[in-house]
Amino acid sequence: MKINVEKLKSCTGSVQAVALEERIIADDYGYQGVSLSAPVLFQGSVKNEKSILVVEGHVSGKIEAVCSRCLTTFPYEIETVFSERYTNHEEIAAADEEDEIHFFQGDELDITEDVLRQIFLSLPMKFVCKEDCQGFCPHCGINLNTGTCHCADDQIDPRWEKLKILLDCNKKEG
């Protein structure tokens, strides 16, 4: 995702609207395990603020996710904001330790890696295909979204079995 900033970088205060659409292979950038299933869209602007180019906008796309409950693959919509700062002056990038300012050379600004980083930071810890996903039966392993199992509901974890015996005895006595 490259932005031509040849004219913009010489005019302080100028703003350029940007709309990019690109198919990105995340593995090429070191992001394994998640596949971008549609082109990534970026819509925003680039503003020149005294030798610093501020890129702000909105990123959207789609990935192939695996549900953490039932292991079904499903499309997951990505929607996130993007805001990064860039400069072509090494001394500015090196001097700024508090705010992260990325260094670039030439007349093109490549935001692909930063867009991918923002996408992956916005992903949830666990994917769920639908809110009411029932997952697998812990005893027989059937997918409860597609079928029903006939396992007994009163199966007890063996670690808690002695406690159940104690509670049953208290009920009989009381």
N, C-alpha and C positions, 0 to 999 in steps of 0.2 A: 504494500500500500504506500505508494510514493506520491509526494506532493511537490510540484514544481514551485520553488520559492525564489526564483531568480529575481523577479521584480520586487517582490514583497520584502526581501531582506535589506534592501537599500532605502526603504521609505518608512521611517519611524511613524507609528500611529496608523499605518494602513492595515486594512482587514481584507481577507480573501475567503470567500465561501468555498467549502470543499464538500464534494460528494463522491465517495469511492465505493466500489463493489469489486471484491476479489475473492476467488476461491483460494483458501490457504490450507496447506498441508501442515498440520501442527507438528508432526514427527520431524519435519525438516528443521524445526526450531527447538527441538529437544523436549517437546511436550508429548509424552507417550500416554496411551491409555484412553484418550478421548479423541473421537473423530468428528471433525467439523463436516456436517453433511450437506451444507448449503453455503453459498458465498457469504462472506462477512460484509456487512454494510456499515459504512462510516459516513455520518452526516454532521457537519460542523463548520468550524471556521479556524483560520490561522490569523493571529494578530501580531504585529511587530511592536514590541515594547522595549525600545532602546537596546538593540542587539540581542534580544531574547524573543524567540517566536513562541507564542502561547497557542497550543492546539487544543481546542475544546470541542466536544461534540457528543454524539450518541452512537453507540455501537450495538448492532443487532446481528443475529445469526441463529444457527440451529446446530445442535450436536446430537449424535447418537449416544444416548445414555443407557445404563443398565440399572434397573430397579434394584434397590438394596433389599427389598422384601421378597420379590418373586423371580428375580433374575431375568425379567423380560426386557428386551431392547425396545426403546421408544424414543421418539424425537423430543428434544428439550429445547424450548425457545430461550435464547439469550437476549437480554436487554440490560445494558449498562451504560453509565456515563464515562466519558474519557476526558482527561485533562492532564496534559504534559507540557513541559517547557524544554525548549531546544535553543542552542546557540552554536554559531560557527566560530566563536572565539574561545580557544582552549583555556586562556587565563580565567575567563568568567566561569566556565564549567568546573575547573579545578578549584577555584576559590570558594565556590558555593558548597559548603558542607551540609548546611541545614536543609535547604530545598534541593531536590534532585533536578539538575539541569543537564540534559543529554547533549553531548557534543555531536555535530554533524559536519560533513565537508561537502563542498560543491553546491550545486543549485537544486538538488533534490533532497527532500526530507523523507526518509523511510520510517514510517511509524508501525510497521508490521509487528515487530517484536513487542512493542509497548501495547499494541492493541491486543495481542494474544495474552500477554501478562494480565491485562485488565479483565479479559474474558475469564481466564482461569481463576482469578481472585474472586470473581463474582459467582462462581459455581457453588452450589450447596455442598455440605460435607457428605450427605447421602442423597441419592436420587430416589424418588418414589414415583412410580408410573401414574398413580392416581391416589387421591387422598384416602380413599377407603380400601386400598390394596390390602388384602388379607394375608399375602405371603404364602409360605409353605406350612403344612402341618408338621409340628416338631417331632411327631412319632412315626408317621408313615411317609412323609415327604411329598405328598400330593399338593399341587398348586391349588389353593383354596379359591382362587378367582375363577378357575375353569372347571372345578369339580368339587365334590364333597367327600369327605373321608368318613369312615365308620369307627374311628378310634374312640375309646371311652374318654369322656371328659373328666372323669375322676382320677385319672392317672396322676400319681404324686411323684415328685422328684424324690429319689431314695434318701437324699440328705435331710428331707423334712418329714420322713415317714414316722420317726419316733415322736415328733411333736404332735402329729395327728393322733397317734395312739393315746398320748397323754391328754389331748383335748377331748377325745371321745370318752375317756374314763371320767373326766370331770363332768361331762354332760350327763352320764349315767348316774353319778353320785348326787348331782345337784338337782 
